[in-house]
Amino acid sequence: MKCTMAQTAEDTTAKTGAYIRPPSAFRNFISRDQGSAFLPESGRYHLYISYACPWACRCLSFLKLKGLEKAISFSSVKTKWERTKEGDSHMGWVFPNSDTEEPGAEPDPLNSVKTIRHLYELASANYSGKYTVPVVWDKKLHTIVSNESSEIIRMLNSEFNDVAENRNLDLYPHHLRTQIDEVNEWIYDKINNGVYRCGFATKQEPYDQVVDGLYEALGKCEEILFTQRYLCGSSLTEADICLFVTLIRFDEVYAVYFKCNKKLIREYPNLFNYTKDIFQIPGMSSTVKMDHIKKHYYGSHPSLNPYGIIPRGPNIDFSSPHDRERFSS
Ligand SMILES: N[C@@H](CCC(=O)N[C@@H](CS)C(=O)NCC(=O)O)C(=O)O
């Protein structure tokens, strides 16, 4: 590690040149169980996201698909990382000063702080990890409940059913759990995190290793999606949302920015049509703000893109027709 305090993504590259993602620190679970410190009450929680961030957009997707917009508020930070404290070189997520400064981003509605870092400092005075989104904030106890997307999506899926408009939608159903866990594991390692490990590698060898694994895994997905509509069969599950957030960013950003250009998603017929299929599920397109995605990645890591130029293309139309209905009975 290059530094121990106020880390950003670029700081988490080991001496070997391989990018290592540190674990999340706030791991409480909102639960319906009696005696839980965090009960799933309507109006109690706020989800802080960045529309650019795939991990945060997993959570936003669950919030939308489950119909939790009235029960859980959410807001997005600005696209580009900025200085989070005077006299400190840390760069991170910041809130705009007004609703009009950057469309889609809002000033902090709860604590009137200027940065996500501030929220972490409010929640824990001696916090020394990364200041990441997503963050689930508890308005009642004035603290962070969780900053781990894989756990936040489980809470949104199962614990808020009393207040969810789509309470019958179960994206992690019992009979598919083993299969979803198994798929998630290699997709996370080789694809979701794989693109970052390609992009943030600082030596050729770790890049070569990861990029090969990434394309093996994409090939495997392409094969699975040749015979079935979704990763775990005929119904949408958590595994699909987790893959989607990476696929939707792939050709627009990762192919160029993270050097994942061996093959584009639009060159895989099944993966490309599948991405459009999920994008077109009601609620999902509102989780994709491509201007936020492009401005963030191309503008927030000066060591990867010193001039911050945003490539013009390819501007894919994910709302165009797809062929996935061929699997409907
Ligand atoms: N394990 C976390 C990872 C979240 C994460 O890495 N978020 C990135 C944005 S895509 C972030 O906020 N990075 C801030 C930084 O690196 O300082 C999760 O899945 O929730």
Ligand as a Chemical Component Dictionary entry (heavy atoms), coordinates in Angstrom:
data_LIG
# 
_chem_comp.id                   LIG 
_chem_comp.type                 NON-POLYMER 
_chem_comp.pdbx_formal_charge   0 
_chem_comp.three_letter_code    LIG 
# 
loop_
_chem_comp_atom.comp_id 
_chem_comp_atom.atom_id 
_chem_comp_atom.alt_atom_id 
_chem_comp_atom.type_symbol 
_chem_comp_atom.charge 
_chem_comp_atom.model_Cartn_x 
_chem_comp_atom.model_Cartn_y 
_chem_comp_atom.model_Cartn_z 
_chem_comp_atom.pdbx_ordinal 
LIG N1  N1  N 0 -16.961 -3.400 -1.650 1  
LIG C1  C1  C 0 -17.586 -2.169 -1.943 2  
LIG C2  C2  C 0 -16.815 -1.420 -3.010 3  
LIG C3  C3  C 0 -17.379 -0.060 -3.281 4  
LIG C4  C4  C 0 -16.377 0.795  -4.089 5  
LIG O1  O1  O 0 -15.218 0.399  -4.310 6  
LIG N2  N2  N 0 -16.834 1.992  -4.539 7  
LIG C5  C5  C 0 -15.960 2.900  -5.269 8  
LIG C6  C6  C 0 -16.683 3.553  -6.420 9  
LIG S1  S1  S 0 -16.940 2.517  -7.795 10 
LIG C7  C7  C 0 -15.578 4.064  -4.381 11 
LIG O2  O2  O 0 -16.419 4.653  -3.740 12 
LIG N3  N3  N 0 -14.293 4.416  -4.345 13 
LIG C8  C8  C 0 -13.824 5.511  -3.582 14 
LIG C9  C9  C 0 -12.337 5.436  -3.390 15 
LIG O3  O3  O 0 -11.724 4.505  -3.928 16 
LIG O4  O4  O 0 -11.821 6.304  -2.691 17 
LIG C10 C10 C 0 -19.011 -2.470 -2.355 18 
LIG O5  O5  O 0 -19.204 -3.383 -3.166 19 
LIG O6  O6  O 0 -19.908 -1.824 -1.849 20 
# 
loop_
_chem_comp_bond.comp_id 
_chem_comp_bond.atom_id_1 
_chem_comp_bond.atom_id_2 
_chem_comp_bond.value_order 
_chem_comp_bond.pdbx_ordinal 
LIG N1  C1  SING 1  
LIG C1  C2  SING 2  
LIG C1  C10 SING 3  
LIG C2  C3  SING 4  
LIG C3  C4  SING 5  
LIG C4  O1  DOUB 6  
LIG C4  N2  SING 7  
LIG N2  C5  SING 8  
LIG C5  C6  SING 9  
LIG C5  C7  SING 10 
LIG C6  S1  SING 11 
LIG C7  O2  DOUB 12 
LIG C7  N3  SING 13 
LIG N3  C8  SING 14 
LIG C8  C9  SING 15 
LIG C9  O3  DOUB 16 
LIG C9  O4  SING 17 
LIG C10 O5  DOUB 18 
LIG C10 O6  SING 19 
# 
